[in-house]
Amino acid sequence: MSQKISVQLIDEPQGLSDCPGFKTGAAACDIRGNGKHAQLDMALLTAGEPCNAAGVFTQNDVCAAPVHVCRSILTSPTVKVGGVVINSGNANAATGEPGMVDAKEMSAVSQFETGIGAPFLVCSTGRIGRRLPMEKVNGGIASAARTLAESPETSLQVADAILTSDTRRKCATARFQYKTKTITVAGMAKGAGMIEPNMATMLAFLTTNLTVDNSTLKDTLTQACNKTFNRISIDGDMSTNDTVLLLANGQSGLVPQESPELLQAFREAVYLVCDALAEKIVGDGEKVTKLIELIVEGCPSEADAEKVARAVGNSLLVKSSWYGSDPNWGRLADAAGYARIGLDESKFDIHYDEIPALLSGIPQDSKLTEWKQIVAKKRFRITLNLNQGNGQFRLLTTDLSEAYVNFNKSE
């Protein structure tokens, strides 16, 4: 009997360069127009030759031009891409047909500057409703192409170049061994605000050295996103630009389908990287002070559990009490109730970490001191058990501070 392959996240990931064969390059071209020419805002990712790719995108009816371009490129199940070009500081969203022209130009210029004969996927993040300064953008792409290298230095620069309101770069890498070869899935992401599935104002990029067809890439990525990026929330706002891309260069020479164990290990690696990046996004939410792991279980169905989780996790009253380190379980119960999935109060349990607040609808007031200690922490878990079925859902969410309001009251 074959043994399960052990897949592990590595310590101190260095971004996309952790995966052999991928090159990265970054440049500063003042897309924001604030005169900060040293601020990196243009990034390139390439395997040096056309490679397989798949993507998952926002479900917002208002989609940025780069999302449309990426979807169009990835329509063909056999397409190969030259890589990805990414800018920060301008979302190229709500820019009409001129925005589409600009996004397509970014793809074409990237192909020209790198000399790779395949279309480049395009991603943008930043302010909505403004045309890209294409003279600066094209110059930035040319500069980034000149820096392309398979090195940790350029990889970390790229992870910085895609940031907007983030306070830190976000990288994660998983590895495992198979037939004496090391298989890698490396990732980077950005996102701190306008975070609510599906997905968030977030961009994420993953690379692997396996030989994976586009269909398997898409299926694997979709499964991972549904369990990670689509289960986070900071402020309840869905973005126009959300994109997660997965590229495979085949450098290892191994094909996942050659064994069930290898395919399962690959899927697990993609999941682990997405999960780690999702938690880093929530942990870096705009002006948040706490990260809450919200577990809803015992529901009639998973869909019901998700309704309860989102009702609680997006409640302004609940989030405000978390900011105040107030274990106000009454607000949790109220939000769970207005999810309207048929909650039976006489069966309802609430726990802060392992400490009960409500058991079969009866308050456990003697535990108040312990509740307060838990919600004063930077990260804690709340479990809501309806004891009415097997449906469950996990949501990573945050508190809401006055600093968030001040930060977002104007641009």
N, C-alpha and C positions, 0 to 999 in steps of 0.2 A: 504493500500500500504506500502511495506517495505521501510524503510529509508536507504539511502546510509550510509555505515559504514565509520566513520572518521578514516583515517590512518595518523599517524604523525611520522616524524623523531624525535628521542629524542635528547636532549642536552647531550654533553659529553659521547658519546658511549664508552663502554669498550671492544669492540670487540666481539668475538664469545660467550663469557660467558654471554652476555646479554640474550642469548636464553637458557632457562632452560633445563637441561639434557645433555648438551654437555660439555665434558672435554677437556682441552688443556694442553700441556706440551712442554717445550722448553729446548734446551741444546746448549752448545758451544763445537764444536769438531774440530775446525781449518780446515775446508774443504778447505779454500783458501790457506792454507799452508804458511801463513804469520806470524805465531807465536802469533797471537792475540787470545789467548785461551778464553778470556772473551767475544769475539764477538759471540753472539747467531747466529747459522746457521742451526739448526735442529728443526723441529716443528712437533707435533702430534696433531691431532684433532680426537675425537671419541665420540660417544654417549654412550659408555659403553657396547653396544650390537649392533648387525647388524641393519642397518637402510637403508632406501631408499635413492637413490641419482641419480643425472643427471649431465651432463656436456656439455659444449660448448668449442670448441677447435680451434686453429689456422688453417688457410687454406693454410699455407705455404707448398709447396711440400717437403721442408726439415723440417721434424718433429723430435723433440727430442724423445728419447726412452720413457720417462714418458708419453708423449702424446699417443703413440702407446699402452702402457700398460693400460692407463685409458680407451681408446676407446674399447679395447678388453674386459675389465672387464664389461663395461657398455653396451655391445652388447645385453645381455639378458634383456628383458623388466621387468623381475621380480627379478633381482639380488639385493641382499642386501650387503652393504659394512661395513667393520669394522671401517672405518674412512679414514683419509688422512694423509700421511707422506710427509713432504715438506723439501727440503734443499735449502739453498742459497749458492752462491759462485761458483757453477759449474752447468752448464745447462744440462749436460749429453746429448748433442746434437752433431750430426755428429760423433758419437762414434761407429757406426756399431753394429754388433751382440754382442760384449762385453758390449756395453752400455745397450742393451736390457736385458742381463743377470743381470747386476747391478740393473736396475730398478725393475725387478721382485724380486731380492733378497731383495731390500728395502721393498717391499710389504710383502714378507714372514717373514722377521725379525720383522716388525711391528706387524704382526699378532701373532707371537710367544711371543714377549715382552709384549703385552697387554693381551694376552690370549683370544682374541676375535676371534671366529671361522668364519671369513669372510675375503675376500681379502681387502687389503687397496689400495686405489687410491694413485698414486704417482705423485708428482710435483717437478720439479727442476728449478732453475733459476741462471744465472751467466754466466761464461765464456763458450764459445762454443768450442768443439773439444778436450776436455781433459777427460780422464777416471776419474771417481769418486774414491777418496781414500777410498775404501770400509771398510778397517779396522776402520778408523775414523768414517765413516758413521754409521756402525753397532753399534759402541760404543755410538755414539750420539743418535741413536734411543733408545738404552737401557736406557740411561740417561734421555731422554725426557719422556719415559714411566714411569719412577719412579717419575716424577714431575706432572703427570696427575692429574688435579683437576678442579673442577667447580668453578673457582674463577677469579675475574677481574685481579689479579696479573699475573697469568699464561697466561691469555688471551692476555694481553698487551705484555707480553714477546714473545708470538707466533707472534703477529703482527710485532714485531721488528725483529724476527728471519728470516722472509722471505724477508727482504729488501736487495737491492743491492746498486744501485746508488741513491736511494731515500734519502731524507733528513729528512723525518718524517714518522711515521706510519700513516696508513689510515684505519679508522674504521667508520662504519655507522650502525645504528639500527632503525628499524621502528616497531611501535606497534599499536595494536588496540584492542578494547574490543568486545567480542561476547559471549552472553549467560553467563555473569558474569565471563568469562575467558579472560585472557590476551594472545593474540597471538603475537608472536615475529618473526621478520626476522632480524637476525644480520649478519653483513658482515665485512670482512677485505680484503685489497688488497695491492699489491705492483706494482710499475711501475713508471718509470721516463724517460726512453729513449727507442729507437727503438719502438716508439709508432705510429702505424697506423693500422687501422682495415684491415683485420679481424684477430685478434684483435690488440694486441700490446705486447711488452715484459711485459706482465702483468699476474699476477695470482690474482684471486679473489675467495673468499670462503664465501658461505652464508649458514646459518642454520635456521631452523624453527622448532617449536614444534607442528605444525599441522601434521595430518596423511595424507600424500600425496603420491599417487602412482608415480612410475617412469615416466610414460608417461606424467602425468600432470606437474610434476616437469620439465621435458625437454621442454615441450611446453611453460610453463611460463617463464623459464629461457631464451629460445631462443627469445621470444618476447621482454623481457627486454633488452637483450644484443643488439638486433638489433636497439633499440632506444637509447642506452646509450654507452656501450663500443665500439660499431661499428660506433660511430659518434664522435670519438675523434681523434686528430692527433697532434703529436709534431714534428716529423722529417720525416714522410713519409715512415719509414721502418717497414716492417712486421716481427714479430719474429717467432722463431722456437718452442717456448714453451708455447704460450698463452693458458691459461686454466681458465675457470670459472666453479666452482662446487657448487651445491646446495644439501644439505643434510636435510632430514626430519626425526625426531625421534618419532613423534606421541605422545609425552608426554601429550599434551592437550586433546587427545581423540577425537578431532574434525576433521571431514573430509570436505574439501572445497566444495565437490559436494552436501553436504546436503542442501545448499541454494545458489542461484546465487549471493546473496550479499556477502556471505562469500568467495566464489571463487574470485569474483571481488576484494574484499579487500586484499586477499592474493596476487593476481597479482599486485595490486597497491603497496603493501609493498615491493615486490621483485623489482619492477621498481624503487621505491624511493631510495632503498638501492644501487642498481646498478648505478643510476644517481648520487647520492652523491659521491660514490667511483670514478666514472669516472671523475667527476670534480676535485676531490682531486688529481687524477693521473696527469691530465693536469696542474693543479696549481703547482705541484711539478716537472714539466718537467726539464730535465737536463739543468741547467744554463739559464732557461727562466726568463724573467722579467715581462711578461704580459700574461694574459689569455684573449682570444677574443672569444666571442660568435658570430658566423657567421650564420646569418639567410638568406637563399635564398628562395624566394617565387615568385609566379606568373609565374611558369614555365609550359610548356605543360604537364609534368609528374613529379612524385617524382624522378624517375631515372634521368631525366634531371637536376633537382634541385641538386641532389647529385653530378653529374658531375661538375656543376658550383662550388659548395661548395668546393669540393676537389681540383679543379684547383686553386681556390683562396687561400684556407687554406694551401696548400702545396707549393705555389709559394715562392721561395727563395727571390725574389725581394720584394714581398709583406711582407713577414715575417721580412726582414731586415728593411723595412721602419717602421714597427710597433716598432721594437727595438729602432729606432731613433726617435720615437714619431713624425713621419712625416705623416700627413694625405694625402698621395699620392693616391688619389682615381683613378688616371689614371692607376696605376698598377692593381687595383682591376678590372677596366673595361677591361683592356687587358687580364687578366687571365680569366675573365668570358667569354670573346669572344673566346679564344682558347679552351674552353670547347666544342665549335662547336655544340651547340644545336639549333642554329637558332635565336640567340639574335637579337632583333630589337632595334637599338640604339635610335630610336625616342620614344620608350616606356620605356626606362631603367631608374630606380630610384636607388640612393644610399643614405643611411642615416648612419651617425655616431650617435649612440644612437637615439635621436629623431631629430637630426639636419640634414637637407638635404644637400647633396654634389652635387647631380645630380638629376634633375627632368625632365623627358621626354627627356633625353639626353642633357639637358642644364645645364652647370655648375652654381652652386650657390656660386660664389666666395666671396660674401659679408659675408659668414659664416666662413671664413678661421680661424679666431681667436677661434671660438667655436670648430671647428674640432680639432685644436691643443690642446685645453684644454682636450678634450675627449681622444685622443690617448696618452696623457701623463699619463693617469690613469693606475692602475695596472690591472683593468678589465673593459672592455667596450664591446659594442655590435655594430656590423655592419650589416645592412640589405640591401640586394640586391633584388630589385623587378623588374622582367622582364615584369610584366603586360601582360603575354601571356598565362595564364592558372591558374590552381589551385594547381600545384605541388609545394611542399615545402620541405625543408631539413634544419636541424639544426646541425651544426658542432662546437665542442669546439676545439680550436686550440691555437697556441702560436706564440710568436715572435722567432727570431733566433739571438743569440748573438755571438760575437767572443769568449766568454768564452765557448760556446758549442763546437766550433771547437777545442779549446785548450784541453777541457776535453776529447774529443773523438779522438784526433789525434793519440793516442796510448793507449795500455792497461797497 
